[in-house]
Amino acid sequence: MSKSMWRSSMNTQKTRSDSEHSISKMQPRSASSSFLRTAVVEELEDRMLNLTQAVEWAANHVDIMCMSWNVRRKPKTDTDLGNETQVNNLQKAVNEAAQKGILMYCAAGDDRGGTGQNQEWVPCDLDNTLSVGAMDNNNNKKKYVVEHKLSYLFPGENVLPETDKDSKEVGNSGATAIAAGLAALVLFFTKWKSMDVEKKQRPQYLERVMDSVFNKTSYVVHVHGVLDPNQMEWFIAKLKTTVRK
């Protein structure tokens, strides 16, 4: 596993789908249904604990986190136990990682299920993370991207070489991986060329790079041609200029 970049190995779609559920107060009709309720509660709590522990581990071992998942915060009600405690623990872990200068790229909210808008999602809605949405080939935001606290738009289709339908659309999760990979490339060059970018200054530095090197406009980050060997010297020069700003 690369030190400069970490990505949760959990299945993104399954995590998002499961996290939209909370711990409900189901009235047991029998011993079996009571057991089912306990099992559901324990499974959801275990998932949240795994996510929190993963962030805590990564904060001490990596430079970049790529998180293509979100958890919907749900307060406690008369019929729902909610997940406030678990989400608060996750948020605490993310905040501590941010204080160490870890770059955190998170998939933006997804409204394809009709539940993305007007909801609080963690970690993408936190102030110290970067929310990444998908755009089409014409640099237009995909319709399902929740724009609340959106930081960037990266390619979300026709990214993989396969031509089947599932490969054509990589969504917010794929766009987030591209954003984190680009950040890793930038950090590689800063280390290779001995540019003086302190770890806690990296979030601000990467923001300037996205603006000045990749011409970010209206969230859109222009990444085409970034790996062109003929542009290598220009690319390194721009990174050095950005350090001095």
Buried (B, 14 or more C-beta within 10 A) or exposed (E): EEEBBBBBEBEBEEBBEBBBBBBBEEEEEEEEEEEEBEEBBEEBBEBBEEBBEBBBEBBEEBBBBBBBBBBBBBEBEEEBBBBEEBBEBBBEBBBBBBEEBBBBBBBBBBBEEEBBEEBBBBBBBBEBBBBBBBBBEEBEBBEBBBBBBBBBBBBBBEBEEEEEEEBEBBBBBBBBBBBBBBBBBBBEBBEEEEBEBEEEEBBEBBBBBBBBBBEBEEBBBBBEEBEEEEEEEEBBEBBEEBBEE
